[in-house]
Amino acid sequence: MRGVGQHHGALRRALLDEALKFLEAGDHTFSLRALARNAGVSAAAPYHHFGDKMGILAAVASEGFQSLGEALAAAEHPDPCQKLSQMILIYHRFALEHLAHYQVMFDPSVELSSFPELDTSARAAFSRLVIAVGAAMATRGPVDNEEMRARAALIWSSSHGAVLLAGQGAFEKLGVEDMGKRIAENALRIALGD
C-alpha cells in the first residue's frame, strides 16, 4: 500500500482526490473498493471516512459549493450591477473549469437534506447570489425579499443551463459565442426587472 499517512485529513483528502479522478474521467460508477485501491489504502478506509459512496459524492459536492462560494466572493466591483455581472462570469468560469465537482454538485441523487455540510455550503453559495441580486435591485428602489430570491433563482437556473450546454459543446455547434457574457448581461436585466 502506498502511504498517504495516518493523518485523518490527509487520508480524507487522498480519497477525495481519487474520487475526483474517477469523476473527471467520466466514471460515476466507481466502487469504494476501487477508490481505496487507487488511493493505496485499506478497503475499509472510504467507509470509515464517508460511510458509503453517497457520502463521498456529498463531500465532493460540498467542496465544490464551498469553492464556488469563495470564487463568487472574489467579485469586488464597487458598482452592484457590475458586481452581479462579474459574479455570473465567475460562476461560468468556475463551472467549466471544475466540471467534475459541478456535475456532482447538481446530481439529483445526492440529497442535500441528508448531508448537513452539503446543505450548508449549497445555501451559502446561493446566498451570495441572492445578496448580489438584492444589491443590484436596490439601485432601482426598495427590495422585496421574495422577489429578490425568485430573481436570484431564475438567474442561477439560466446560468446552470448555459453551463451544461457549454460543457456539452452545444454553443460551439450552433456558432454562438460568449455565452457567459450574454448570460451575465441577461442576469442583470432579470435582477433589475428590465
C-alpha positions as CSV (number, residue, x, y, z in Angstrom):
1,M,0.0,0.0,0.0
2,R,1.1,3.5,-0.8
3,G,1.5,5.6,2.3
4,V,-0.8,8.6,2.4
5,G,0.0,9.0,6.1
6,Q,-2.2,8.2,9.0
7,H,-3.4,11.8,9.5
8,H,-7.2,11.9,9.2
9,G,-7.2,15.0,7.0
10,A,-4.5,13.6,4.6
11,L,-6.3,10.3,4.2
12,R,-9.7,12.0,3.6
13,R,-8.1,14.4,1.1
14,A,-6.4,11.5,-0.7
15,L,-9.8,9.7,-1.0
16,L,-11.5,12.8,-2.3
17,D,-8.7,13.4,-4.9
18,E,-9.1,9.8,-6.1
19,A,-12.9,10.2,-6.3
20,L,-12.3,13.3,-8.4
21,K,-10.0,11.4,-10.8
22,F,-12.8,8.9,-11.4
23,L,-15.3,11.7,-11.9
24,E,-13.1,13.7,-14.2
25,A,-12.6,10.5,-16.3
26,G,-16.4,10.3,-16.6
27,D,-16.6,7.3,-14.3
28,H,-19.5,7.9,-11.9
29,T,-20.0,4.2,-11.2
30,F,-16.6,3.7,-9.4
31,S,-16.7,1.4,-6.4
32,L,-15.3,2.3,-3.0
33,R,-13.1,-0.7,-3.2
34,A,-11.5,0.7,-6.5
35,L,-11.3,4.1,-4.8
36,A,-9.4,2.6,-1.8
37,R,-7.1,0.6,-4.1
38,N,-6.2,3.7,-6.2
39,A,-5.6,5.7,-3.0
40,G,-3.4,3.0,-1.7
41,V,-5.4,2.5,1.5
42,S,-7.4,-0.3,3.1
43,A,-10.8,-1.2,1.6
44,A,-12.4,0.0,4.9
45,A,-10.9,3.5,4.7
46,P,-13.6,5.1,2.5
47,Y,-16.3,3.6,4.6
48,H,-14.7,4.9,7.8
49,H,-14.4,8.5,6.4
50,F,-17.6,8.8,4.3
51,G,-19.9,6.0,5.3
52,D,-20.8,5.0,1.7
53,K,-20.4,6.1,-1.8
54,M,-23.2,8.7,-1.5
55,G,-21.2,10.2,1.4
56,I,-18.1,10.7,-0.7
57,L,-20.2,12.2,-3.5
58,A,-21.7,14.6,-1.0
59,A,-18.3,15.5,0.3
60,V,-17.1,16.3,-3.3
61,A,-20.3,18.3,-3.9
62,S,-19.9,20.2,-0.6
63,E,-16.3,21.0,-1.5
64,G,-17.5,22.3,-4.9
65,F,-20.1,24.6,-3.4
66,Q,-17.5,25.9,-0.9
67,S,-15.1,26.6,-3.7
68,L,-17.9,28.2,-5.8
69,G,-18.9,30.4,-2.8
70,E,-15.2,31.5,-2.4
71,A,-15.0,32.3,-6.1
72,L,-18.2,34.3,-6.1
73,A,-16.9,36.2,-3.0
74,A,-13.9,37.3,-5.1
75,A,-16.2,39.6,-7.2
76,E,-15.3,43.1,-5.9
77,H,-16.7,45.6,-8.3
78,P,-17.8,48.7,-6.4
79,D,-21.0,49.0,-8.6
80,P,-23.6,46.5,-7.5
81,C,-24.8,45.9,-11.1
82,Q,-21.4,45.3,-12.4
83,K,-20.6,43.1,-9.4
84,L,-23.5,40.9,-10.3
85,S,-22.4,40.6,-13.9
86,Q,-18.9,39.8,-12.7
87,M,-20.3,37.1,-10.4
88,I,-22.1,35.4,-13.2
89,L,-19.0,35.3,-15.3
90,I,-17.1,33.8,-12.4
91,Y,-19.8,31.2,-12.0
92,H,-19.5,30.2,-15.6
93,R,-15.7,30.1,-15.5
94,F,-15.8,28.1,-12.2
95,A,-18.3,25.5,-13.5
96,L,-16.5,24.9,-16.8
97,E,-13.1,24.7,-15.1
98,H,-14.4,22.3,-12.4
99,L,-16.8,20.1,-14.3
100,A,-16.3,17.1,-12.1
101,H,-17.2,19.0,-9.0
102,Y,-20.0,20.8,-10.8
103,Q,-21.7,17.7,-12.1
104,V,-21.8,16.2,-8.6
105,M,-22.9,19.5,-7.0
106,F,-26.1,19.2,-9.0
107,D,-26.5,15.4,-9.1
108,P,-30.2,14.8,-8.0
109,S,-29.3,11.5,-6.3
110,V,-27.2,13.4,-3.7
111,E,-29.9,14.7,-1.3
112,L,-29.0,18.0,0.3
113,S,-31.2,17.2,3.3
114,S,-29.2,14.0,4.0
115,F,-25.9,15.8,4.3
116,P,-25.9,18.9,6.6
117,E,-22.4,20.1,5.4
118,L,-23.5,19.9,1.8
119,D,-26.8,21.7,2.5
120,T,-25.0,24.5,4.3
121,S,-22.4,25.0,1.6
122,A,-25.0,25.0,-1.2
123,R,-27.2,27.5,0.7
124,A,-24.2,29.7,1.4
125,A,-23.2,29.8,-2.3
126,F,-26.8,30.6,-3.3
127,S,-27.0,33.3,-0.6
128,R,-24.0,35.1,-2.2
129,L,-26.0,35.4,-5.4
130,V,-29.2,36.5,-3.6
131,I,-27.3,39.2,-1.8
132,A,-25.8,40.4,-5.1
133,V,-29.2,40.4,-6.8
134,G,-30.6,42.4,-3.9
135,A,-27.9,45.0,-4.1
136,A,-28.5,45.4,-7.8
137,M,-32.2,45.7,-7.2
138,A,-31.6,48.3,-4.5
139,T,-30.1,50.6,-7.2
140,R,-33.7,51.0,-8.5
141,G,-35.6,51.2,-5.3
142,P,-37.0,49.1,-2.4
143,V,-36.2,45.4,-2.5
144,D,-38.9,42.8,-1.9
145,N,-37.2,39.7,-0.3
146,E,-39.4,37.2,-2.0
147,E,-38.9,38.8,-5.4
148,M,-35.1,39.0,-4.8
149,R,-34.9,35.3,-4.1
150,A,-37.0,34.5,-7.1
151,R,-34.9,36.6,-9.4
152,A,-31.7,35.0,-8.0
153,A,-33.2,31.5,-8.6
154,L,-34.0,32.5,-12.2
155,I,-30.5,33.8,-12.8
156,W,-29.0,30.7,-11.2
157,S,-31.1,28.4,-13.3
158,S,-30.3,30.1,-16.6
159,S,-26.6,30.1,-15.7
160,H,-26.8,26.4,-14.8
161,G,-28.5,25.6,-18.1
162,A,-25.9,27.6,-20.1
163,V,-23.0,25.8,-18.3
164,L,-24.5,22.4,-19.1
165,L,-24.9,23.3,-22.7
166,A,-21.4,24.8,-22.9
167,G,-20.0,21.7,-21.3
168,Q,-21.6,19.6,-24.0
169,G,-20.2,21.8,-26.8
170,A,-23.8,22.9,-27.8
171,F,-23.0,26.5,-28.3
172,E,-19.9,25.8,-30.4
173,K,-22.0,23.6,-32.7
174,L,-24.6,26.4,-33.1
175,G,-21.9,29.0,-33.7
176,V,-22.9,31.0,-30.6
177,E,-20.0,32.7,-28.8
178,D,-19.5,34.4,-25.4
179,M,-22.5,32.8,-23.7
180,G,-21.1,33.5,-20.3
181,K,-21.0,37.2,-21.1
182,R,-24.5,37.1,-22.6
183,I,-25.9,35.3,-19.6
184,A,-24.3,37.8,-17.3
185,E,-25.9,40.7,-19.2
186,N,-29.3,39.0,-19.1
187,A,-28.8,38.2,-15.4
188,L,-28.5,42.0,-14.8
189,R,-31.8,42.5,-16.8
190,I,-33.5,39.9,-14.7
191,A,-32.2,41.4,-11.4
192,L,-33.4,44.9,-12.4
193,G,-36.7,43.7,-13.8
194,D,-35.9,45.1,-17.3
